[in-house]
């Protein structure tokens, strides 16, 4: 299987609802429910770890695991 990655741009992290919307958009980009159901058996627990970043100048250090 070929790897798939979803990269989305957001204008901020306004609320948990906004973040849920962004995660759903990413999953839809990857193939939506039917794609996900092929990979993950029903009843499984899944952890999603979005990398949340803020705008930064090129060459500056940005930490994503704080």
C-alpha positions in Angstrom: 0.0 0.0 0.0 1.3 3.5 -0.8 1.5 5.9 2.1 -0.9 8.8 2.2 -0.5 12.0 4.1 -2.9 14.9 4.6 -1.5 18.4 5.1 -4.0 21.1 5.8 -3.5 24.8 6.6 -5.6 26.6 9.2 -5.7 30.2 10.2 -5.6 29.3 13.9 -6.7 26.9 16.6 -9.9 28.7 17.6 -11.7 25.9 19.4 -11.8 22.1 19.8 -14.7 22.1 17.3 -12.5 23.8 14.7 -9.7 21.3 15.3 -12.3 18.4 14.9 -13.4 19.9 11.6 -9.7 20.1 10.4 -9.1 16.4 11.4 -12.3 15.3 9.6 -11.2 17.2 6.5 -7.8 15.4 6.6 -9.5 12.0 7.0 -11.9 12.9 4.1 -8.8 13.8 2.0 -7.3 10.3 2.7 -10.5 8.6 1.5 -13.1 9.1 4.2 -15.0 6.5 6.2 -14.6 3.7 3.7 -10.8 4.0 3.5 -10.5 4.3 7.3 -12.8 1.2 7.9 -10.5 -0.9 5.6 -7.5 0.0 7.9 -9.0 -0.1 11.3 -11.2 -2.9 12.6 -14.5 -2.0 14.3 -14.1 -1.4 18.1 -10.4 -0.4 17.8 -9.0 2.5 19.7 -7.0 5.0 17.6 -4.9 8.0 18.7 -4.5 10.9 16.3 -1.6 13.3 16.9 -1.9 16.4 14.8 1.2 18.5 14.6 0.1 22.0 15.6 2.4 24.8 14.6 2.4 28.6 14.6 3.8 30.8 11.9 7.6 31.2 12.1 10.4 32.7 10.1 12.4 30.4 7.9 15.4 29.2 9.9 13.8 29.6 13.3 13.3 26.7 15.6 9.7 25.4 15.9 9.0 22.7 18.6 6.1 20.4 17.9 6.3 18.2 21.0 6.0 20.7 23.9 
